[in-house]
Amino acid sequence: MNEAVIPGAGDLILSGPAADVEAVKEVMKRYAWSLDMCDWERLETCFAPDILFETSDMGRHEGARALIAQFQTRTVRVPVRRHSIATPYVRVEGDRAEFTAYILNTRYRPRAPGGEFFMAGGYYRNSFKRTADGWKITNLRFEGLFVEGNTRMNPAAAPAPYYPVMKGLADAGWGGATVPAVPGASNIAQVRDLVFGMARAADARSTGDVEAAFTPEAAGDVAGSGEVKGAAALAAALCPPGGPAWTMHFLTNDKISVVGDTADFGVYVYRITPGAQGEANTHAGGVMVGTARRTEAGWRIAECRTHILWTRGVPLYEDPLVRRQDIAAAAKKLWANEDRRERGTVQEEILALHWKYTWSFDLNDPAQNTQVFADDVEVSITLDQIVRHFGRHDWITANLAGRNRQMVTLHYVTNPIVTHMYNPDLAEIRTYVMTRRTAPGDPGPVMIAGGHYRAVAQRIDGQWKYVIFQFVRSHGAFE
């Protein structure tokens, strides 16, 4: 049941534990898409028949059919749902595996009494087993960290009591520098796991694990408190004593460029922390950029900087173009080595194309944005059920004009599924996307919108480019 892209000559092919890791991730993506689209038959293919379901908001249920029946009663009254999964880690041991990740559950219902928007967040810690039909979820566990917005939109038949499943983030395996690299994993995957593991360890207040992610002489500004030098100092900045009860670093859009023993990386950051009693949670976002180096102990972070671009409820008084220019200068490293960077699997290459699109779009970089499209690309954008069609030149002109309105926009892309078409040089990608947008001096709330991309990429002269590019917006709202 696991989908894969047909490899072509020279493509990196995963095997063994590395292939298992990706297969488990694919099951979780299929789970999220099937649940949100009410594809109950496909959803059942993700589960072992005797699955145990334990969540802090829905209680405990046993059996695939019983679980699907629960989902059916909870989803029918909410037309738009998005289970966005990010910052994942998979540990495989033989025919068993464990998956941990963060999740944002957003719901939107037009003209709903009490508000149109709802969001909940937390983390998964799910168990899998290998079967003749692929990997199956045997235990699906979810621990909620927050709910906000119109909680009446939660379509449960009755209010569910809080049912603690895990003790906290430290109770979930996170992976990272203290865990051996997965045999057969690409360097791109190893650097990604290192960066994600560092962030998850920081959220779990595992100072020793955070410190292990950095080289001894590492430097950067990781917490907005100024330049810090040394692995211990960086870990202390990320795990301050007396900090919030929990922190959730939702990392997406990971662009990684490996050349020899050096890797430049950039990821989008969506950070959520609990508010004081009676106050709203803090939502902020931006990008994290840095450099990792290969050492005798494996990949380690040598430089890391986080740039926060927006904070909910805080207007931007300075020109956001200045912020974008600072980040663009750091992001140039990601593009400078494009011709000589190490190639990954077909899936990693298609995702690299997609990340290049989002980064160049949000940073208003027309030179890089132009490169992701074939000359004869067909673009269609659906907003409020109105479909607009573009050619390559008109689309690039239109979207860059939007960025020049001095808005800060970040497109957080999650749940990417890459599948083959009918030959090794054609592939389809489908993803969720959540957009955060604000403007300088705007005292109002941050806009949040959601939807999905569907695109077809073709390998042309050795380079992947989009030949079909579609975006459908499912909702737009202000918080």
Backbone torsions as a table, in degrees:
resi	resn	phi	psi	omega
1	MET	NA	-11.8	-179.0
2	ASN	-78.3	131.4	-178.4
3	GLU	-89.7	149.2	179.9
4	ALA	-148.4	162.3	177.9
5	VAL	-94.8	136.1	177.2
6	ILE	-66.2	121.0	-179.8
7	PRO	-77.5	150.9	173.8
8	GLY	-105.4	179.7	179.3
9	ALA	-60.5	130.5	178.3
10	GLY	87.9	-8.2	178.6
11	ASP	-73.3	142.8	176.1
12	LEU	-72.5	127.5	-177.5
13	ILE	-114.8	125.7	179.6
14	LEU	-83.7	150.1	175.4
15	SER	-147.5	168.1	176.3
16	GLY	61.8	-144.0	-176.5
17	PRO	-57.9	-35.1	-180.0
18	ALA	-62.8	-41.6	177.3
19	ALA	-66.7	-36.6	178.5
20	ASP	-64.4	-40.6	178.8
21	VAL	-58.0	-47.8	-179.2
22	GLU	-67.4	-35.6	179.2
23	ALA	-64.6	-40.0	177.5
24	VAL	-64.4	-42.9	177.0
25	LYS	-60.2	-39.5	-179.9
26	GLU	-63.2	-37.4	177.9
27	VAL	-62.1	-42.3	-179.9
28	MET	-66.4	-36.7	175.9
29	LYS	-65.4	-43.1	179.4
30	ARG	-63.1	-37.9	175.9
31	TYR	-57.8	-49.2	-176.4
32	ALA	-65.5	-47.2	179.7
33	TRP	-61.8	-44.9	-177.0
34	SER	-65.7	-41.3	179.5
35	LEU	-63.2	-45.9	-176.3
36	ASP	-71.1	-30.8	-179.8
37	MET	-94.2	6.5	179.4
38	CYS	56.2	37.9	175.5
39	ASP	-92.9	81.9	-169.5
40	TRP	-68.9	-33.6	179.0
41	GLU	-65.2	-43.5	179.1
42	ARG	-70.3	-34.9	178.5
43	LEU	-60.9	-40.1	-178.2
44	GLU	-63.3	-26.8	178.8
45	THR	-68.5	-13.7	179.0
46	CYS	-82.4	-17.6	-169.5
47	PHE	-107.2	145.9	163.0
48	ALA	-72.3	147.0	-177.2
49	PRO	-55.4	-32.8	-176.5
50	ASP	-101.9	29.8	-177.6
51	ILE	-54.3	142.5	173.8
52	LEU	-107.6	124.8	-176.1
53	PHE	-113.3	119.7	-178.3
54	GLU	-132.3	117.8	178.0
55	THR	-136.9	157.4	-178.5
56	SER	-75.3	-11.9	-178.3
57	ASP	-117.0	-17.0	-178.6
58	MET	-116.7	-3.2	179.1
59	GLY	80.2	-150.3	-172.5
60	ARG	-119.6	133.1	179.4
61	HIS	-140.8	147.5	-178.8
62	GLU	-123.5	138.4	176.3
63	GLY	95.6	137.4	-176.5
64	ALA	-61.8	-44.3	-177.4
65	ARG	-65.1	-41.6	178.9
66	ALA	-64.5	-39.0	-180.0
67	LEU	-65.7	-44.8	179.8
68	ILE	-64.0	-36.9	176.7
69	ALA	-61.4	-38.9	176.1
70	GLN	-62.8	-45.5	179.2
71	PHE	-61.3	-40.0	-178.2
72	GLN	-63.0	-38.0	-179.9
73	THR	-72.2	-20.9	-174.9
74	ARG	-97.1	-11.3	-171.5
75	THR	-110.1	-16.2	-168.8
76	VAL	-65.6	-25.6	-174.8
77	ARG	-96.1	1.6	180.0
78	VAL	-119.5	108.1	-173.9
79	PRO	-70.3	-28.1	-177.7
80	VAL	-121.8	120.3	178.2
81	ARG	-134.1	143.3	176.2
82	ARG	-142.2	113.1	172.0
83	HIS	-96.3	96.5	-176.7
84	SER	-94.9	121.6	-175.2
85	ILE	-107.9	134.8	-178.3
86	ALA	-150.0	167.6	178.9
87	THR	54.7	51.0	-173.5
88	PRO	-82.4	158.0	170.6
89	TYR	-144.0	135.7	-180.0
90	VAL	-124.3	130.4	175.0
91	ARG	-115.4	122.7	-178.1
92	VAL	-111.3	131.5	174.1
93	GLU	-133.1	96.6	-178.9
94	GLY	64.9	-118.7	-179.0
95	ASP	-98.9	15.0	177.2
96	ARG	-122.7	151.5	179.6
97	ALA	-149.6	155.8	175.4
98	GLU	-129.2	135.0	-178.0
99	PHE	-118.6	128.3	173.5
100	THR	-127.1	145.2	-179.5
101	ALA	-170.2	163.9	171.4
102	TYR	-87.9	157.7	176.7
103	ILE	-142.4	137.3	167.4
104	LEU	-113.0	123.9	179.4
105	ASN	-107.2	106.9	179.7
106	THR	-109.3	144.4	178.6
107	ARG	-135.0	145.5	-179.0
108	TYR	-140.3	130.4	177.7
109	ARG	-138.8	112.6	-177.9
110	PRO	-58.0	135.9	174.9
111	ARG	59.5	27.5	179.2
112	ALA	-71.4	134.8	175.1
113	PRO	-58.7	128.6	-179.5
114	GLY	92.8	0.6	178.4
115	GLY	121.4	152.2	-174.3
116	GLU	-90.9	-8.9	-168.1
117	PHE	-126.5	143.0	177.1
118	PHE	-142.3	142.1	175.7
119	MET	-141.3	139.7	173.0
120	ALA	-134.7	152.3	-179.2
121	GLY	-143.7	154.9	178.6
122	GLY	178.0	-149.5	-177.0
123	TYR	-146.2	151.5	176.8
124	TYR	-99.4	150.3	164.6
125	ARG	-143.5	94.0	-169.9
126	ASN	-112.1	144.7	178.1
127	SER	-103.8	145.6	-178.7
128	PHE	-130.7	156.2	168.8
129	LYS	-135.1	150.1	178.1
130	ARG	-83.0	132.4	177.9
131	THR	-128.0	177.0	177.3
132	ALA	-64.3	-20.8	180.0
133	ASP	-103.8	18.6	179.8
134	GLY	102.2	-174.3	-179.2
135	TRP	-73.1	138.9	-180.0
136	LYS	-129.4	146.0	177.3
137	ILE	-79.2	123.9	178.4
138	THR	-102.4	-26.4	178.8
139	ASN	-144.8	117.6	179.6
140	LEU	-110.3	112.2	-177.3
141	ARG	-117.2	135.0	177.1
142	PHE	-133.7	131.4	175.5
143	GLU	-117.7	117.6	-179.4
144	GLY	-79.3	140.9	175.9
145	LEU	-106.8	-31.2	-179.3
146	PHE	-160.4	156.0	167.6
147	VAL	-135.6	145.8	178.9
148	GLU	-158.5	168.1	-175.6
149	GLY	88.1	-151.6	-177.8
150	ASN	-80.5	88.3	-177.5
151	THR	-67.8	-14.4	175.3
152	ARG	-68.2	-14.9	179.5
153	MET	-75.7	-14.6	174.4
154	ASN	-62.4	113.5	-169.3
155	PRO	-86.9	27.3	177.5
156	ALA	-64.7	149.5	-179.4
157	ALA	-64.2	-30.5	179.3
158	ALA	-150.7	154.3	178.5
159	PRO	-57.2	131.9	-178.4
160	ALA	-93.9	135.7	176.1
161	PRO	-68.5	153.0	177.6
162	TYR	-68.4	127.4	-176.4
163	TYR	-124.6	92.1	-176.1
164	PRO	-61.8	130.7	-178.3
165	VAL	-105.1	-41.8	179.8
166	MET	-129.9	160.7	-174.9
167	LYS	-80.2	-20.1	-177.8
168	GLY	157.0	179.5	-176.1
169	LEU	-59.2	-32.8	-179.9
170	ALA	-67.8	-14.3	-179.8
171	ASP	-82.0	-9.9	-177.6
172	ALA	-107.3	133.6	176.1
173	GLY	-62.6	138.7	-173.8
174	TRP	-122.7	-19.2	-177.7
175	GLY	72.0	174.2	179.4
176	GLY	135.8	-155.8	-170.7
177	ALA	-64.9	-27.9	-178.0
178	THR	-85.7	-1.4	178.9
179	VAL	-107.8	132.2	179.6
180	PRO	-57.4	146.2	178.5
181	ALA	-61.9	147.2	178.9
182	VAL	-68.3	125.4	179.1
183	PRO	-56.2	129.7	178.5
184	GLY	86.7	-5.0	179.8
185	ALA	-70.7	143.7	177.0
186	SER	-67.3	161.3	175.4
187	ASN	-63.0	-32.9	176.6
188	ILE	-59.5	-47.0	-179.7
189	ALA	-65.1	-38.2	-179.8
190	GLN	-65.2	-41.6	178.5
191	VAL	-67.6	-40.4	178.2
192	ARG	-60.0	-47.3	179.8
193	ASP	-62.7	-35.4	178.0
194	LEU	-62.6	-49.4	-177.4
195	VAL	-67.5	-46.0	178.6
196	PHE	-62.7	-42.0	179.7
197	GLY	-62.8	-38.8	177.6
198	MET	-61.0	-44.4	-179.0
199	ALA	-66.5	-42.7	-180.0
200	ARG	-66.6	-38.0	177.6
201	ALA	-65.1	-37.0	176.9
202	ALA	-63.1	-41.9	178.1
203	ASP	-63.4	-33.7	-179.7
204	ALA	-83.9	1.9	-178.5
205	ARG	58.9	35.4	177.9
206	SER	-94.2	80.4	-171.9
207	THR	-58.4	-41.3	-179.4
208	GLY	-63.1	-39.3	179.0
209	ASP	-68.9	-37.1	176.7
210	VAL	-63.9	-46.3	-179.2
211	GLU	-60.1	-37.6	-178.7
212	ALA	-66.1	-19.7	-178.6
213	ALA	-75.4	-15.4	-174.9
214	PHE	-108.2	153.3	168.5
215	THR	-70.1	156.0	-177.0
216	PRO	-57.1	-33.8	-176.1
217	GLU	-98.5	15.6	-176.3
218	ALA	-58.5	153.7	-179.4
219	ALA	-142.8	160.5	175.6
220	GLY	157.8	179.7	174.9
221	ASP	-120.9	99.7	-172.4
222	VAL	-104.1	-11.3	-175.4
223	ALA	-131.1	12.0	179.4
224	GLY	74.6	13.4	-177.7
225	SER	-105.5	9.6	179.4
226	GLY	106.9	174.8	-177.1
227	GLU	-64.9	133.1	179.4
228	VAL	-128.6	141.5	179.6
229	LYS	-124.4	139.1	178.1
230	GLY	99.6	141.6	-176.9
231	ALA	-61.2	-41.9	-178.7
232	ALA	-64.6	-40.0	-180.0
233	ALA	-68.3	-38.6	177.4
234	LEU	-64.4	-41.5	178.4
235	ALA	-64.4	-39.1	178.9
236	ALA	-65.6	-36.1	178.7
237	ALA	-68.0	-34.8	-179.1
238	LEU	-82.6	-21.1	-179.5
239	CYS	-125.7	63.5	-175.5
240	PRO	-70.0	140.6	176.2
241	PRO	-65.6	142.4	179.8
242	GLY	74.2	17.6	179.4
243	GLY	-73.9	-173.5	-179.4
244	PRO	-63.6	161.6	-177.7
245	ALA	-60.3	-32.4	177.0
246	TRP	-155.8	158.3	174.1
247	THR	-137.3	143.6	-177.6
248	MET	-127.4	108.5	177.4
249	HIS	-97.8	103.8	-179.2
250	PHE	-91.2	103.6	-174.4
251	LEU	-104.7	132.0	-179.8
252	THR	-143.1	-179.9	172.3
253	ASN	54.2	45.4	-173.8
254	ASP	-78.2	108.1	177.5
255	LYS	-100.5	119.4	-174.6
256	ILE	-129.9	126.8	-179.5
257	SER	-120.1	111.3	-177.6
258	VAL	-104.0	124.5	174.5
259	VAL	-131.1	107.3	-179.0
260	GLY	64.0	-124.1	-177.8
261	ASP	-98.7	16.6	-179.9
262	THR	-126.5	140.7	178.0
263	ALA	-134.1	123.3	171.3
264	ASP	-93.6	135.6	-176.8
265	PHE	-133.9	154.1	173.4
266	GLY	-147.5	136.8	177.4
267	VAL	-138.0	149.7	170.7
268	TYR	-79.3	143.5	-178.6
269	VAL	-121.0	128.7	169.9
270	TYR	-122.3	109.9	-173.2
271	ARG	-110.6	129.4	179.1
272	ILE	-124.3	131.3	176.7
273	THR	-132.7	151.1	-177.7
274	PRO	-72.3	143.0	174.8
275	GLY	-79.8	165.6	175.1
276	ALA	-64.0	166.3	-176.5
277	GLN	-53.7	124.3	179.6
278	GLY	85.7	-4.4	-179.5
279	GLU	-108.9	158.6	-177.8
280	ALA	-72.5	153.9	173.9
281	ASN	-63.8	152.5	178.1
282	THR	-93.1	124.9	174.9
283	HIS	-114.6	129.2	178.1
284	ALA	-145.0	157.8	-178.5
285	GLY	-155.5	162.0	179.4
286	GLY	177.1	-142.9	179.8
287	VAL	-134.8	152.0	173.0
288	MET	-116.6	126.4	179.2
289	VAL	-127.4	152.4	-180.0
290	GLY	-179.9	-170.8	-178.7
291	THR	-133.8	136.8	174.9
292	ALA	-116.5	151.3	179.3
293	ARG	-128.5	146.7	177.0
294	ARG	-80.5	126.2	179.2
295	THR	-120.7	177.0	177.4
296	GLU	-61.9	-26.8	-179.9
297	ALA	-89.8	-2.9	-177.2
298	GLY	117.8	-170.4	179.8
299	TRP	-70.4	136.6	177.6
300	ARG	-138.1	149.6	-178.7
301	ILE	-81.6	124.6	179.7
302	ALA	-100.8	-25.0	179.8
303	GLU	-150.0	138.5	-177.2
304	CYS	-155.1	129.3	178.5
305	ARG	-138.2	134.9	177.2
306	THR	-109.4	126.7	178.3
307	HIS	-111.6	112.4	177.9
308	ILE	-85.1	125.6	-177.0
309	LEU	-103.4	-25.2	-179.6
310	TRP	-149.0	150.0	173.2
311	THR	-137.7	128.7	-177.0
312	ARG	-62.4	130.8	178.7
313	GLY	85.8	-2.0	179.6
314	VAL	-117.4	111.1	-179.5
315	PRO	-69.1	151.0	177.5
316	LEU	-91.8	115.4	-178.9
317	TYR	-93.7	-23.6	177.9
318	GLU	-88.8	162.5	-179.5
319	ASP	-69.0	118.2	-178.5
320	PRO	-65.9	-17.4	177.4
321	LEU	-63.1	-31.1	178.1
322	VAL	-65.0	-44.4	178.4
323	ARG	-62.4	-43.2	-179.2
324	ARG	-63.1	-35.9	179.7
325	GLN	-66.6	-38.6	177.8
326	ASP	-62.0	-44.0	-179.5
327	ILE	-70.8	-37.9	-179.9
328	ALA	-61.2	-35.7	178.7
329	ALA	-62.8	-41.1	177.7
330	ALA	-71.3	-36.0	-177.8
331	ALA	-70.7	-18.5	-179.8
332	LYS	-58.8	-28.3	177.2
333	LYS	-61.2	-32.3	-178.0
334	LEU	-69.1	-27.6	-178.5
335	TRP	-97.1	-25.0	-172.5
336	ALA	-60.8	-32.7	-175.8
337	ASN	-103.3	22.5	-174.1
338	GLU	-58.3	-38.4	-175.5
339	ASP	-76.6	-23.3	-176.4
340	ARG	-120.2	7.5	179.0
341	ARG	-70.2	156.9	178.0
342	GLU	-70.2	132.7	178.9
343	ARG	-84.9	151.3	178.8
344	GLY	-110.2	-155.5	175.8
345	THR	-70.5	169.6	176.5
346	VAL	-58.1	-42.9	179.6
347	GLN	-61.2	-43.9	179.8
348	GLU	-64.7	-34.9	179.3
349	GLU	-70.7	-38.7	177.1
350	ILE	-66.8	-40.4	177.2
351	LEU	-65.7	-38.0	176.7
352	ALA	-59.2	-38.5	176.4
353	LEU	-63.6	-42.7	-178.5
354	HIS	-67.8	-40.6	178.0
355	TRP	-65.5	-36.2	177.6
356	LYS	-62.4	-38.5	177.4
357	TYR	-62.4	-51.4	-175.0
358	THR	-66.7	-42.8	-179.5
359	TRP	-62.9	-47.6	-177.6
360	SER	-69.7	-32.2	176.1
361	PHE	-65.0	-51.4	-176.5
362	ASP	-69.9	-29.2	179.9
363	LEU	-91.6	3.3	178.4
364	ASN	56.7	53.3	-178.8
365	ASP	-112.9	88.6	-174.4
366	PRO	-63.9	-32.3	-178.3
367	ALA	-62.4	-44.5	179.8
368	GLN	-76.3	-37.1	-178.8
369	ASN	-63.6	-36.6	-179.9
370	THR	-62.0	-34.0	-172.7
371	GLN	-70.6	-15.1	-176.8
372	VAL	-84.0	-10.1	-175.4
373	PHE	-110.0	139.3	170.5
374	ALA	-71.3	159.1	-177.4
375	ASP	-58.6	-36.4	-176.3
376	ASP	-103.3	28.0	-178.4
377	VAL	-59.1	145.1	174.9
378	GLU	-109.8	116.3	-177.6
379	VAL	-111.5	134.3	172.8
380	SER	-135.4	135.3	-178.6
381	ILE	-124.6	126.9	179.9
382	THR	-112.8	115.5	177.4
383	LEU	-126.4	122.8	178.8
384	ASP	53.6	43.2	176.6
385	GLN	67.0	11.3	175.1
386	ILE	-103.8	121.7	-177.1
387	VAL	-99.4	128.6	176.0
388	ARG	-118.9	138.9	-178.0
389	HIS	-112.6	142.8	-177.3
390	PHE	-137.1	152.6	163.1
391	GLY	-93.3	177.4	-174.3
392	ARG	-58.3	-52.0	-175.4
393	HIS	-64.4	-45.5	-177.5
394	ASP	-65.4	-37.2	-179.3
395	TRP	-67.6	-46.3	-179.2
396	ILE	-63.3	-40.9	178.1
397	THR	-62.5	-42.8	-177.5
398	ALA	-67.5	-46.2	-175.1
399	ASN	-74.0	-31.5	177.3
400	LEU	-72.3	-30.4	175.3
401	ALA	-62.8	-37.5	177.2
402	GLY	-63.4	-39.9	178.9
403	ARG	-67.3	-28.8	-178.0
404	ASN	-73.9	-1.9	174.9
405	ARG	-79.0	10.3	175.6
406	GLN	64.7	37.3	173.6
407	MET	-95.6	147.7	169.9
408	VAL	-93.9	118.1	-177.8
409	THR	-130.2	134.0	173.8
410	LEU	-130.6	127.0	178.4
411	HIS	-101.0	100.8	-179.6
412	TYR	-83.4	114.4	-175.2
413	VAL	-103.2	131.0	-178.5
414	THR	-137.2	170.4	175.0
415	ASN	51.9	46.3	-178.7
416	PRO	-73.8	131.1	175.4
417	ILE	-120.5	119.4	179.6
418	VAL	-108.9	125.6	-179.2
419	THR	-131.4	155.7	179.6
420	HIS	-78.6	157.1	174.3
421	MET	-96.4	-92.0	177.9
422	TYR	-143.4	5.8	171.7
423	ASN	-154.2	164.9	-174.2
424	PRO	-65.3	-12.9	-176.2
425	ASP	-103.9	12.9	175.5
426	LEU	-132.6	134.3	178.8
427	ALA	-147.8	149.0	177.9
428	GLU	-109.3	142.8	174.1
429	ILE	-127.7	135.1	174.3
430	ARG	-125.4	133.4	-179.3
431	THR	-143.7	157.1	164.6
432	TYR	-84.3	158.0	173.4
433	VAL	-145.1	135.5	174.9
434	MET	-121.2	124.6	-175.0
435	THR	-107.1	132.8	171.4
436	ARG	-113.7	131.5	-174.7
437	ARG	-143.0	135.6	174.5
438	THR	-147.8	174.7	-176.6
439	ALA	-141.0	157.0	-177.9
440	PRO	-64.3	137.1	177.0
441	GLY	74.2	4.5	-177.8
442	ASP	-81.4	112.4	-178.7
443	PRO	-80.3	-4.5	-176.3
444	GLY	-83.1	-177.1	-178.4
445	PRO	-74.0	165.7	176.4
446	VAL	-76.7	136.7	176.3
447	MET	-78.9	138.0	174.0
448	ILE	-127.4	129.5	179.1
449	ALA	-131.4	158.5	-179.4
450	GLY	-141.0	160.6	178.3
451	GLY	176.2	-156.1	177.7
452	HIS	-149.0	151.6	173.4
453	TYR	-101.0	147.1	167.0
454	ARG	-140.0	122.4	-176.0
455	ALA	-141.6	154.8	174.0
456	VAL	-117.6	127.8	179.9
457	ALA	-111.1	144.5	177.3
458	GLN	-126.2	140.8	176.4
459	ARG	-84.4	113.9	-177.1
460	ILE	-120.5	117.7	-177.7
461	ASP	52.9	39.5	176.2
462	GLY	84.6	-4.3	-178.2
463	GLN	-117.2	134.7	176.6
464	TRP	-77.2	134.6	177.1
465	LYS	-142.2	153.2	177.7
466	TYR	-77.9	132.8	171.9
467	VAL	-109.7	-22.2	171.3
468	ILE	-134.2	133.4	-177.8
469	PHE	-141.5	118.4	-177.1
470	GLN	-129.3	141.2	173.7
471	PHE	-133.6	133.6	176.7
472	VAL	-124.8	119.3	178.1
473	ARG	-87.4	128.4	-178.6
474	SER	-92.3	-27.8	-179.8
475	HIS	-164.6	159.3	173.4
476	GLY	-145.8	132.9	-176.4
477	ALA	-152.4	162.2	174.4
478	PHE	-112.9	138.6	-179.2
479	GLU	-90.8	NA	NA
